[in-house]
Amino acid sequence: MFGYVRRPDGEPAPGVAVSNGRQVTEADATGRFELPDEGDFVVLTRPTGWTADPWWARAADEKIVFTLREEPQSLPYEFVHLTDTHMTVPEVRHAVEDFGLYREGSLPEQIGDFLGRLDEYAPKAQSVFITGDLVDHGLPAEYEGFVDAIASSPIPVHVIPGNHDHMNGEHGGMISRNNYLTNVGNPEQYEKYIGPRWYSFDKAGLHIVTLDWHTHELGLDHEIQNEWVKNDLARIPEGSPWILIFHDQPNFSIIQELPWLPVAAFSGHWHTSRVVEVDGTLHVNSPTTFFASLDYTPPAFRRVTWDGERISLETQTLLTVETAPALGSVDTATFAASRHRTDAEVLWHTQLTGAGHRQAVAVDGELVFAGSQIEDRAAGAVEAIDLASGEIVWHADSRSAVKTTPVVSGEVVIAAEVSGDVVGFDRGTGEERWRLGSSDPLRRFGWNGPAAVDGKVYLGDQSDLRSIDAATGEVIWRRTDLSPHHNLVNHAAPLIVDELLVMGFWPTPQYPIGLNASTGESVWATAPMGDDPFLGLKRLLIMGTASYDAITDSVLMPAFGHTTSVDRATGRTSWVTEHSGGFSPATPLVTARGIVVTATGRGILLLDRKTGSVEWELAVDGASPFPMASYAKVPHTVIAAPTLVGDDLVLPGLDGVVRRISLDGEIRESVQLASPIAASLVLAGDRLVAVGVDGGVVAIPIAALGFEASR
């Protein structure tokens, strides 16, 4: 294969790189290039300050000509990172209606609207990067709609494929060469409608490399991609700054093949927000842009800036409705602290270093302990607050976000970082006593919190569940065999009942487990029930932390659109209740009247503790600014579990309203705060402590909700 690279005036453009997807060459003094007849595409590496249209061609015997045109690329250079758009069109929408992905409007219109409003969302952006799962089923109609949707963008849009893009309408699953659960894949439709699946280009002196994670993971072409990236980087001086654009968070199978590490890597796939730094590389895993993520972050996008030396981030919530006047700014909700105070009569208001999310505080004696997240860099914090005054007692920085509630064991406060690190802080001073490093900082996604009982801390997911000595950080036992892979966010913390540890997972193992808390040995496992295996599986896809009902000696678990009760001693299923709310991570609340369940996005229900029958259901509506229920596009109010205060419930909302609700399902009182609240409130004497998504911690007197102050 041969061809020419030319400038706009027709003169040769020597030194510009061209590739066939394996070998890389440069145009000679006449602009001519020649490549072995391998691969399906010939791709131009667009140099700084230039682009070309087209910048790739299908392999052919005849001459290929690329004509450069100037493209201003000023420093600082800003691009917008979107991911996992999962675009579909009406004729194939029915395939995913059960999951509520397309409750309002069509996704092609959403993408087009976003790109049309870039002057508002990111006025300084010079390009857009979308890191895979562009379409939902890999079907031709979806690709046609996607191409049309991005065609009107006022700035260049760069895309790469994800696993959904290679489905071709087939949803069959398989275990990859790295023991990873994913779907089968065929890149035929992507190449037909989009083009090359890996390529490179330069923007403002920054080299950008894109790869196809899914076929790399499946082993269809990983050796070819590895060869190409080495040849591509060999063109630039060793150690030069570059970034990797990948669908999934890269693991060892790609990292170990690189000649030198990138300054940053951008990915999606997990439907989460996670920023960590490993060996000098900033790994940025971004949330879904047009619906709420699997980690219950609201729809969002990232503005990424290259200043010629380093990468910086600014994560923004995508708001589709007008924010209620009672709420403060929610532009960076769950991503960065937003410092504004509530007008409500509260005992005190304290601002954390980072944002809040679903993590409640821990109250121990006179102190309140809170974790927070800073999603614009690899950082977070753990802070101790005086319960009486709200004053910060101590502050400790973390190396990545703390997305779960710290626990206290004796004189140690234990926090889990999103990288998988576990840290023990001195209760009185905040000094770091010990740190247990992550088993896999590249790919450990730590959203499930620790549990502390009798000097031990229990923490982990289906690939790495541990018992840790709280005083020293030493591992007592470890289970790595519960599942061969971990590729979806796990929100369930261990529940300890006497000597039993109970935990649920999804998607694997497909059942809750019971372990001996002292040894880690298996005690029981619950199997799916019912004639329909899919329904049986959904009933046991555990979304969050279980609770224990001593009256029936049962463990209550929040599953996908269900609540499941299992016998504590045997793990046998006692009852399963189907109800509204799909992805509902809130822990069932045990009361004297029955089991109170949060139906995320809908409201709350009361279930009979012996049969699981629904006693009543209360829909809760409010002026919420965004959705947080996984896959939801429409703003909703409820995601957290209520708190039992006396004989009533106190339920926080994403509209900033704290509601007092009777156990008959009637709303009695309410307090309006200035921040959406996605975490359960904690009762501490005469006050309730709440954490907003802005990182504001407030102490609400229970008297403000009509309770007697002497309680």
N, C-alpha and C positions, 0 to 999 in steps of 0.2 A: 504494500500500500504506500502511496506517495501523495504529496500535495505541496501546497505553498501557504505561507503565512505572510500577509501583506498589510501595509499601513493603509489608512483611508485614501491616500493619494496614489495607491497602487505600487508604491515602492516596497522592497523587501523588508521584512521585520525579523532580522536574524536574532538568534538566542532565545526565542520563545519556545517553550516546551510543548510537545505534543505526545500523546500516549495512545496505545491500543488497549489499555487496561491491564497490561503486564509490563511491557517495555516502555521506556520513556526516552525520547530523543529531543534534539533541539533543531530548529530551523537554521540552515547554514547562511552564508553571506548573501546568497541569492533568495533566501526565504524558503528554500526547498527543504522538505523533510521526507524521510523514508522509514517505514516500520515493517517488521515481519507481518505476514498475513495471518495474524492471530487475533481472536476476539471479534466482537460484533460492532464495536464503535471505535471511532477515532476522536479523541477529545483534546481540545486546546486548554492548556493551563493559562488562564487569563492573567496577564501580569498587572502589577500595581498601576493604576491610572488608566487601564484599558479594559474593554470588554469586546465581545464579538457576537454577532447574531446572524447565523447560528454559531455556537461555540463547540458543537459536536456534530458529527456526521455518522451515518451508518457505514460500516465497512463496505468498500466497493473497489472494483478494479480501476475505475476511471479516476482522474485527478480530483483531489479534494482541495478546495480553497477556503481559507479562513481570512476574513478581512476585519482587522481591528478597527475599533472606534473609541475615541476618548471617553472616559467616564471619570469625572472628578471624584476624588476620594480624599477628603480632608481629615486631618487629625484635630481633635479626637474623632475616631471613626465609631459610629454607633450602629448596631444592628438589633433587630427585634427577634427574640427567640420564641417561636411557637412550637407546639408539639402535639401529637396524637389528636389531630383534628377529627379522625374517624368519620369523614364525610360520607353521607349516603344521599340517596334521592328517593322521592316518594314511592317509586315502583319496587324498591327493595326494603323500604322502611319496616314492613311487617316483621322482618326477621329479628328485630331487636326491640319491639314495642314492650315486651314484658319487663325490660330493664329500664324503661322510662328515658331512653336516650333522647328521644325527639318529641318532647312534650309540646313544643311551641316552635313553629317556623321550620324552615328547612336549613340544613347546615350549609349548603352552597350560599344561601343568602347571608348567613352569619359571617362566613369567611369574606364574602364580598363587602359586607357592611364594615367589618373591621378594617380591611385594607383601605376602604374608601375614607375611613376616619383616622388614618395614620397621622395626619397633621394635628389631630387632637390628642391621640394616644401617645405618639412618639414623634414630635415635630422635628427632631434632629436625626432621626433614623435614616440611614443611607441604603439599607437592604433588610430583607427578612429571611430568616432561616427557619425551616420547618423540619423537625427531626423525626419523620416517619409516622407510620399509621395515618397516612394522608386520607385514605378511604377505609371503609369499615369491612368490606367483604372482598375487595380486589376485583370487583366486577366492572365490565366495560362502561356501563351507564354511570357508575360512580366516578370513574376516571374522567369521563367526558365532562361531568359536572364540575369536578375539581379543576380541570384545566381551564374551563370557562370562568370559574370563580376567581382564580389568581391572575387571569389575563388582564384584568383592569387595574392591577396594583400600580400605584404611581412610582414605586421603586422596585428594584430587582428582587425576585423571590427565588431562593435556592432551596431545593428539597432533596431528601434522601428517602429510601424506602424503610418501612418497618414490617413486622411479621404479618399484619393485616393486609398490607399491600400485596402480599404474595399468596393470599388465600385462594384467589380465583373461584370464590364461592364455596370452597371446601373448608370445613371446620374441623377436620380430623386432627387429633393431637398425637404427639410423639415425644420421645425423650431424645434430646440432642446428643452430640458427641461429648459434650461436657456435663451430661447427666442433668439436663435442664428441660423442664416441661414447656413445650411450645407447640405451635401448630405446624402442619406440613406446609411446604412452600414451593411455589413455582413462580419465578420472576417474569414470566412471559408477558403478562398484561402490563406490568410496570414498564418494561422496556418498550412495549408497543406504544404506550401513551405518553410516557415521561422521558425515557431515554436511558443514558448511562446510570449505573447504580453506584459507581465510585469514581471520584474525580478530584481535582484540586484547583485552586485559584488563589490569587493574592489580592488583598484589600489593604491599602494604606501601609504597605510594608509587612503585613501579617500574612503568613502562609496558612491556608485553610485546607484541610484534608477531610474528605468525606468517604465513608465506607458503608457497605451493606451488612449490617449486623446479622440479619436473620439467616441469609445464605452462608455467612461466615460461621455462625453457630451450628447450622445444620451440617456443615462440612461439604457443602456443594462446591465451594470455590475459595475456601479459606486460604489455601496455599497460594492461589493466584493473587488474592488480595494482599496477602503478606508480602509476596514478591513485589507487587506493584508499589506498595507504600514505601518499601525500602528504596526502590529505584527512584520514586518521586522525591523523597527526602535527600537522596544522594546529590540532587541537582543544586541544593542550597547549602551554604556553609554549615558545618556541623555545629549544633548548639543554637541555631537560629530559632527565634520564637515561632511557634505554630500552634494551631488548635485543631482538635479532632471533633468532627461532627458525626455522631453515631446514634443509632436508635435506642439501644439499651446502654445502661451504665457499663462501660468496658471492664472486663475482668482480665485475668492473667493471660487468656488465650490470645488477646491482641496486644496487651501491654508488654508482655515479654518479647514480642516480635519487633518492637519499635527500636530503631537505631538510637534515638534519644526521646525523652518524654515531652509531651506538649505542655504548654503553659496552662492550658485549660482543655477540658472535654465537656461537650454539651450533649445531653441525651434526654430521652423521655421514657416511654414504655411502661414504667412502673405506675404512672399516673400519681406522682408524688412531687413534693418539693423537698429536695435534699441537696445540701451543699457541703462538701467535705474537701479537705486537702490531704493528698497522699503523695509523699515523695516529691513535693514541690509542684504537683499538678492540682489545679482547682477543678474538681469534678462537680459539674452543675447538672443535676437531674431536675427537670422543670415540670410543673403541674400542667394538666390539660387546660387549654385556653377557653373552650366553649362550653364546658360543663364541669361540674365539681369532680374532684379527683378521688381516687381510692383511699387516699389518706385524709379525706374530708377537708381538703383545702378548697376555697372557692375558685371559680374560673379565674385564670391569671395569665400574664405574659411577662417576659423579662426583657428589659432594655439593657443591652450589653455594650460596654464602651472599651475600645482599645485606644490607649493614649500614646502608643509608640513604645511603651515599656511594660505595661501591665493591663490586665483585664479587670474591670469593675462591673458590678451588677446593680440594677434597680428593678425590683420585682413589684408589679402593680396588679391589683385586683381588677378584673374586668367587670365593670358595673353596667348593667343593662336597664336598671330602673333608677329613678331619682331617689336619693337618700333622704330618709325622713328627717325633718328639722330637729327632732329630739336627739339624733345621733351626731356624733362628731365625724371627723374625716375617717372614711373606711378605705381610702385608696390603697393602703398597704396592709389591710387586715390580714392577720396571721403571718405576715412576712417581716414586718419591721414595726418597732414601737411608734405610736402616734400620740403625741403628748397633748391631751386635752382632758379637762375635768368635767365631772358630771354635775348637773344642777340639783340632783336629788339630795335629800338630807341624809348624808352618810356620816359615820363616825370618823372615817379617814379615807383618803385616796392616795395611793402610792403608785408611782410609775416604775415598772420593771425596765431592765436594760433592753430587753427584746420584746417581741410580740407574744401574745398568748395564742392558744389554739384550743384543743380539747383537754389540756392538762389542768386539773384543779390544783389547789394548794394542799399542803399537808400541814396540819396544826398539831404541835407537840408542846404542851405546857404553855409557856408564855411566848412562844415563837411560831411564826408562820413561815413555811419554806415553799419557795416557788421556783420553777424552771421556766426559761423563756428561750425564744429562737430568734436568730438574726439571719434571715435567708438571703441577704445580699453579700454574704461572705461566709466562710466556714467558722461560725461562732455561735455562741449562746451564753447563757449564764444561769447560775443558781444563786438565789438571794434569800437571806433570812430577814424577816420583818417582825418588829415588835407588835404583838397582838393588841396591846392596849393603845399604842399611839400611832402605829403605822410607819414608824421610822425604820429605815434600813439599818440593820444591825451589822451585817456583813455582806460582801459581794464576792463571788468567785466566778471568773471567766471559765467557759468550757471551750473545747476545741471544735465542737460542732453543736448544732441545736439540741436543746433538751426539750423534747416534745411530750414528755410524760411527767407525771407527778413524782417528785422525790419521796423517798420513804426514810423514816428515822428508826435506827436500831441502837439503843443505848446512847453513846456519845458520838455516833457517826450518822451523817446524812448521806444517803446513797442516791445517786442520780445516774440515769442512762442517757448517753449521748446518741445521736442518730447514726453515728458511724459504727455503733456497736461497742464503743468503750463504756466501761462502768467505772464510776469514780466515787470514792468515799471521802467526804469532807468532815472536818471537825465541827461538831454541832455548835460549839461556842464561838469559834473564830473563823470558820470557813476555810481554814488551811487544808490543803489536799493531803490526806493521810495515805491513800493508796489509789492506784489506777490499774485496772485490769483491761489490757488492750483488746481490741476487737479481733475476733478470729479471722475476719476478712473485711478490712476497712474499705476496700473497693466496692463490695457488694452486700455488706450487712446493712439492712434498713431497720433501724431501731425505733419502732413506734409503739412497742408494747412495754408497759411499765414494770418495775420491780415490785415484789411483795416481800415483806420482812416479817419473820416470825422466829422468836426464841433465838436471836443472835445470828440468824441465817437470812440470806437474801436469795430469792428465787427469781430468775430472769431468763428470758430467751425466746426463741421461736422454734419451729419444727426442725430446724437444721442445727441449732445450738442452744439447748436448754441446760441451764446450770444452777447449781446450789453453791453459794459463795459464803464464806465466813465474813460476817459484816464488820468485824473488828480489823481484819487483816487483808481482806480481798483475796484470800486463797480459795481456789476452787475445791469444793468438797466432792462433788460429783458432776458429771457432764454427760448429756445424751446428744449424740449427733446422728442417730440412726432412726429418728422418728419419721423422717421423710428424706428421700434422696435429693430433693431440690427445694429451694426457697425462692420463689419468684413472684410473690404477691405480698403486699404489706400485711403483717399480722398485728392486730390491735389487742389481742387477749393477753392480759397479765395472768400469772398463775393464781389460783384460788387454793388456799391451804385450809383444810378441815382436819384437825387432829394430825394424824400421820399421813393423810392423803393429799396429794397434789392433783388438782383437776385443771385441765386446760383444753381449749378447743382451737381448731385451726381451720384454715381454708387456703387453697383448695385441697391440699394434702397435709397430713392424712385426712381421709374423708370421714373422720369420726373424732369425737372427743376421747381423751385418754385420762386414765387415773394412774398415778405413779406413787410409790412409797417416797414420802418427802425426805426421809433420812438417807435412803440409799439410791434413789432414782430408778429403782426397779419397777417394771410394769406390774400393775395390779389388775386393771381391766381396760377394755376398749369397747366403745359403743359402735355397733354396726348400723347402717341405714335400715329403716323400717318401711313397710308398705309394699304394695305390688309394683308401683311405678318407681324404678330405680332413680330416675331423675328427681322426682319429688322427694324420695327418701334422702337423696344427697343434699338437696337444698335445705332440708330440715336440719341438717347437721353441719352446714357451712357456717361455722361459728364466727361472728363478726366482732365480738368483744369479750370482756371479762365476765366470768360466771359469778353467781351469788349462791348463798346457802340458806335453805329454809329448814330450821331445826325442827319445826312442827311435823313436817312430813319426811324429814331426813333425806331431802332431795337437793340436787344441784340444778339451778336454773340457768339456762344459757341463751343468749341472744343470737339467733340464726338468721339466715336470709329470708325475710318475710315470715318468720316463724319464731316462736319461743318454745324451747325444748326443756323438759324436765326429765332428769335421769336419777335413778336411785344411787345414793352416795356409796353404798357398800358394794354394789354389783356393776354399776354403770348401765344397767338395763333402762331402756326408755320407759318412763311412766306415762307421759302424754306429750303430744305435740300440738300446738295451736297455730294455725295460719291466720295472719292478720295483715293489716296495711303496714306499709313501710318495708322497703326491700333491704338495702344495706343499713342496718341499724346497729351501731356499735355500743349503745348505752347498756350498762349493766342492769338487769331486772332488780327492782327494789322490793324487798320483802317487808310487808306490813301485816298488822293484825287482821286486816280485812281481806288480804290476798296479795297477789303479785302485781306490782305496777310496772308496766312495760312502756318504753318509749318507742313509738313508731316514727322513726326519723322522717322529717318532712311533713308529718301529718299531725301528731298529737300524742296522747297517752291513753293507755287502756288499763283496766283492772281485770285480772284473770283469777278464776277460782284456783286456789292452791292445790286442790286434790284432783280436779278434772281438767283444768286449763281452759274451761269455758269462759267466754267473754262476759263479764258482769256489766261493764259500761265502756264506752269509748268517747273521748273528748277531743274534738278537733280544735287545734290552737292556731289562730291566724294573727298576723301582724304585719306591720310595714317593714319587712326585712329587706336588706339591701342586696343580698346575694344568696345563692344556694350553697349548701355544704354536703348534702346527701350525695353519695357517689353516683355519678352519671346524670344528676339532676341539672336542668337548665333554668328552671323557674325558681325564683327566690321563695324561701319557706322559713318557718319560725323555729321549729323544734329539732334539736339534735341531741341534747344532753338528758341524762336521767334526773328526775326530781330528787330532792332531799326531804327526808321525813323530819318534820318539826312537830312534836306532840302528835296530834291525830290528823295533821294536815300535811299536804305536799307543797314544796316550794320549787317551782319550775322556772329556770332561766330561758330566755329566748334570743334568737338572732336579731330580733327587733329591739333589743336592749331592755325589754320588759321582764321583771321578775314577778311571777304570779303565784299567789297563794291559792291552792286548790284543795277542796275537801275530798275526803275519801269516797264521797258520793259523786265526784266528778263535776263539782260546781266551782267556778272561779269566784273567790271572795274578795281579794284585795290585790293590788299590784303596785309596783314601784318602777318608774321609768329611769333607766340609766343611759349614759351617753355612748355606750359601746355594745355591739353585739356580744352575746355570751354563748360560747359553745361548750363550756365546762360546767359540771355540776357544782353547786354551791356547797360550802363546808360549814356546818354548824359548830360554833365555838362559844358556848355560854350564851350570852345575850345578843350575839351577833352572827350574821352569816357573812362569810368571806367569798367574794366572787372575783374571777379573773376574766377580763374582757379580751377580745381578739386583738386589741391594741396594746396589750400588756399592762393595762391599768388594773390595779388590785384595789378593791373597795370593801370596807366593812359596813354592812347594812344592819342597823339595829332591828331586831325582830319585831320591836314595837311598831316599826314603820309598816309592817304587814298585818298589824292588828293582834299580834301575839302579846301575852303578858311579859313585861320586861324582866320579871323575876325568874323566868324559865331557866 
